[in-house]
Amino acid sequence: MKRAWTTTEVERLRENRELGAEAVAELLGRSIWSVKGAAYRQGISLRRPGDSRGHVLGQPRTMSLARDLHRAMAAAPGLYAERLRVLRDASLCPECARRPIQVERSGLCRPCHGKHLERLYRESRGELELIGALLDEILEIYGQ
């Protein structure tokens, strides 16, 4: 059964927030979810000092793509310039005219190649269903 939070409990939550949700829940005699909900409503962070949230196996969070790109450009400006030149000189996909041709078999970029394969699959499936329907009609006409 839900119990309303008293101002004293909220004060104790605020004073002991660095202990974490589990310890505060035990201290106040409430469930962890109740403590987390009250902390959220009150704008209280339950992070412990030195908490490594956002880290996987002690590794820092991955940097944003823009920062990664900036570092790559700074580390190897010649390589980056060469990549840009290759992309600029590449023939564009005739389907979308936005990306270079990446799949030689179809002469399309990868996203358009995938859409093309999907279209072919749907068409062939439709043809197979039509052939199946015709066979069913023939069997009905001539009897089994």
C-alpha positions as CSV (number, residue, x, y, z in Angstrom):
1,M,0.0,0.0,0.0
2,K,1.3,3.4,-0.9
3,R,2.4,5.7,1.9
4,A,2.7,9.5,1.4
5,W,6.1,10.9,1.9
6,T,6.5,13.2,4.9
7,T,8.7,16.3,4.9
8,T,11.0,14.6,7.4
9,E,11.5,11.6,5.1
10,V,12.2,13.9,2.2
11,E,14.8,15.8,4.3
12,R,16.4,12.5,5.3
13,L,16.4,11.5,1.7
14,R,18.1,14.7,0.7
15,E,20.7,14.4,3.6
16,N,21.6,10.8,2.8
17,R,21.4,10.9,-1.0
18,E,25.1,10.1,-1.5
19,L,24.5,6.7,0.1
20,G,22.5,5.5,-3.0
21,A,19.0,4.3,-3.4
22,E,19.4,1.0,-1.8
23,A,20.9,2.3,1.4
24,V,18.4,5.2,1.7
25,A,15.5,2.7,1.1
26,E,16.8,0.6,4.0
27,L,17.3,3.6,6.2
28,L,13.8,4.9,5.6
29,G,12.0,1.5,5.5
30,R,10.8,2.1,1.9
31,S,11.2,0.2,-1.3
32,I,14.0,1.2,-3.7
33,W,11.5,2.2,-6.4
34,S,9.7,4.4,-3.9
35,V,13.0,6.1,-3.0
36,K,13.9,6.5,-6.7
37,G,10.5,8.0,-7.5
38,A,10.6,10.4,-4.6
39,A,14.1,11.5,-5.5
40,Y,13.0,12.1,-9.1
41,R,10.0,14.1,-8.1
42,Q,12.1,16.2,-5.7
43,G,14.9,16.7,-8.1
44,I,17.4,14.8,-5.9
45,S,20.3,13.0,-7.5
46,L,21.1,9.6,-5.9
47,R,24.5,9.2,-7.5
48,R,27.2,8.2,-5.1
49,P,30.5,10.0,-5.2
50,G,32.8,8.4,-7.8
51,D,29.9,6.6,-9.4
52,S,30.9,5.3,-12.8
53,R,27.6,5.5,-14.6
54,G,28.1,5.7,-18.3
55,H,31.2,3.6,-18.1
56,V,31.4,0.1,-19.4
57,L,34.0,-2.1,-17.7
58,G,35.8,1.0,-16.5
59,Q,36.0,2.5,-20.0
60,P,34.9,6.1,-20.4
61,R,31.8,6.9,-22.5
62,T,32.5,7.1,-26.2
63,M,33.0,10.5,-27.6
64,S,30.5,12.1,-29.8
65,L,30.9,11.5,-33.6
66,A,31.8,15.1,-34.2
67,R,34.7,14.9,-31.7
68,D,35.9,11.6,-33.1
69,L,35.8,13.1,-36.6
70,H,37.7,16.2,-35.5
71,R,40.4,14.1,-33.8
72,A,40.7,11.8,-36.8
73,M,41.2,14.9,-39.0
74,A,43.8,16.4,-36.7
75,A,45.7,13.1,-36.4
76,A,45.9,12.4,-40.2
77,P,44.9,15.4,-42.3
78,G,46.4,13.9,-45.4
79,L,44.4,10.7,-45.1
80,Y,41.2,12.6,-44.4
81,A,41.8,14.9,-47.4
82,E,42.4,11.8,-49.7
83,R,39.2,10.2,-48.5
84,L,37.3,13.4,-49.3
85,R,38.8,13.6,-52.7
86,V,37.9,10.0,-53.5
87,L,34.3,10.6,-52.4
88,R,34.1,13.8,-54.4
89,D,35.4,12.1,-57.6
90,A,33.3,9.0,-57.2
91,S,30.4,8.5,-59.5
92,L,27.1,9.1,-57.7
93,C,24.3,6.5,-57.3
94,P,21.9,6.8,-60.2
95,E,19.0,6.1,-57.9
96,C,19.4,8.8,-55.3
97,A,22.3,10.9,-56.7
98,R,23.5,11.6,-53.1
99,R,26.0,8.9,-52.4
100,P,28.9,7.3,-54.4
101,I,28.4,4.0,-56.0
102,Q,29.4,1.3,-53.5
103,V,28.0,-1.9,-54.9
104,E,29.5,-2.7,-58.3
105,R,27.0,-5.5,-59.2
106,S,24.1,-3.1,-59.2
107,G,25.9,0.2,-59.7
108,L,24.1,1.7,-56.6
109,C,25.0,2.9,-53.2
110,R,24.4,0.5,-50.3
111,P,21.0,1.9,-49.1
112,C,19.6,2.0,-52.7
113,H,21.0,-1.5,-53.4
114,G,19.1,-2.8,-50.4
115,K,15.9,-1.2,-51.6
116,H,16.5,-2.5,-55.1
117,L,16.9,-6.1,-53.7
118,E,13.7,-5.7,-51.6
119,R,11.8,-4.5,-54.7
120,L,13.0,-7.5,-56.7
121,Y,12.1,-9.9,-53.9
122,R,8.6,-8.5,-53.7
123,E,8.1,-8.7,-57.5
124,S,9.3,-12.3,-57.6
125,R,7.1,-13.2,-54.7
126,G,4.1,-11.6,-56.4
127,E,4.9,-13.6,-59.5
128,L,5.1,-16.8,-57.6
129,E,1.8,-16.1,-55.9
130,L,0.2,-15.5,-59.3
131,I,1.6,-18.7,-60.7
132,G,0.3,-20.6,-57.6
133,A,-3.1,-19.1,-58.1
134,L,-3.1,-20.1,-61.8
135,L,-2.1,-23.6,-60.9
136,D,-4.9,-23.8,-58.4
137,E,-7.4,-22.7,-61.0
138,I,-6.1,-25.3,-63.5
139,L,-6.4,-28.0,-60.9
140,E,-10.0,-27.0,-60.2
141,I,-10.9,-27.0,-63.9
142,Y,-9.3,-30.4,-64.7
143,G,-10.0,-31.9,-61.3
144,Q,-7.4,-33.7,-59.4
